[in-house]
Amino acid sequence: MPRRTVIIVGFSLILCFAVGAIFGQFLHEAMRDHIGVSLRTLVKAPLSYWRVNEKGWDSLQAFYYTKDEHSLSLHKNVETNLLPLKIAGERLSESYAVPKMGGAIALVGKTVIVLDRLGGIYSYGLPNGPFVPLKTIPPLPNNLKDYLAHRPGPPINLADATNDQFRARDIIYLPDRRMLAACYDKFDEASGKLRTVVSVIPFDSATFSASGSWREVFATEAFPYDLGITSGAGMLAYRPNGTLRVAIGDHYITEPKVSEDDTSTFGKIIEIDLAKEQWRIISKGHRNPEGLTFTHSGELISAEHGPSGGDELNLVTDGSDFGWPNVTLGTDYNSYDWPPGTSPVGTLASYSVPLFAWLPSIAPTQVIEVNHFDSRWAGDLLVATLKAESIYRIRLNAGRVLYVERIWIGERIRDIVEADDGTLILWTDDTKLLFMTVDKDQLAVGRRTPPVVGSGIVSVHCLACHHFGPTSPTDFAPSLSNLFNRPIASDNFSYSSALHAKQKLGPWTPALLAEFLADPYKFASGTTMSPRAISPEEINDIVANLSAASQSPPNSRMSQ
């Protein structure tokens, strides 16, 4: 027999032996425990099984988690209608390898608890951190390893799998009960399905440690599929009376109409009695409520994703029915209508009416009521968003929405909490903690625009593109307000990466601005600012006028 044939036959025998051994292992497990799940794992996800069970968890983490090796400057200034704001922040993924997209935050005293998308828990002590893995709390019992071994298809980076069903959804602190509560997806190996569950654990805020283990107090029925586009909501809200609320999405199941089905937990807001460990449906007809909060007066407010348009802000009362999927203020995707056979498009028939609706969609997430931030915003609602990358400030009056102000942040914001000192803390899909405060120095100046524009040279060369006052996403160029008291590329504007790189220089100075105006490309190669024919005298005039317009006190903290 030729040598080449011998080699081929030998290799084939070895390969068959290896496959047979693996197959035999699966069959053994199948006959012993869960034949359906194991066989499906073998057929659909052999690479995932091998990576989890043979390569080990360290290798798995390296594959599914992301660590950013470069740091970002997270300092910017934002103008709003009533207040100038400062934003600073830090990014968890610069310290640890973590899964992006999703997760939540909770505030316990002066410490932020961060829950990442797959259930990792970290702490961040205010005001300056750092991020620390919170090993004093047991991991969420979500069966993550089993899920990843079972997950159909080839291994993927779950940090980029934005629509994967499996995720940790929310975490909050229950101060009167000295507990943490978490909502997360849990994999059931016996059925090969997922459920959304709520669990609690005793927690000592003094030692920042948990005792015992997580205790499950609520679970939905199993998802009807292994994975797909997520619409699970999962936000928690609590009042100190022993009852917890959780918002559950419909998982895009409109046939049958699970949101209207009283025997299903999907598309509902649920009340959980923690003492009795019993639950009941509070409201139904929800699509994807990703925001939930109690106001100071005790009203329950939700923020909900519609289809194409029709995102809702809802006042939830016992017995409310918001009508999904029978009615919506939006339309079907790529259509001018909602499916035939329902109410005319854009009407709500006899169902509960939202406080407010957004068209086009903004993809709202968490909603909170502002109590400590500033008296000018006291009692207002803030709604965080994904698609709009903004916060919406909502003024209510006598039970109706008086106005809505969009405050563009430029980040997909997943969660928002308010600290006792008034600091607003935002959690983004890029694992950033952003800290928003009032710029009191700028507010003391009392104006955002210069009283005059000097000799008019600013108007001629600058105001054709730039402006004074708040910057919106549609503005052609950033604001010139208070220019010399803020870091380079820190306005509420989408700057080029070239100008972002100059943030390391700190605030604009007259000399830096003059250098930039003389030759933008030389100052920041790749900037979108076009060179203009400006004489040295005109540059000096522009710098002098903008300097006069930036009259914050000498000890301004805007550059921090």
PyMOL commands that set and color helices and strands:
alter all, ss='L'
color gray80, all
select helices_A, chain A and resi 3-32+35-44+46-55+57-64+92-94+144-150+258-260+440-445+457-461+483-485+497-505+510-518+520-523+536-549
alter helices_A, ss='H'
color red, helices_A
select strands_A, chain A and resi 76-79+84-91+104-108+111-115+121-125+131-133+168-174+179-188+193-204+209-210+215-219+233-239+243-248+268-273+278-283+288-294+300-305+311-316+356-358+364-369+381-385+390-397+400-408+413-418+424-428+432-438
alter strands_A, ss='S'
color yellow, strands_A
deselect
rebuild
show_as cartoon
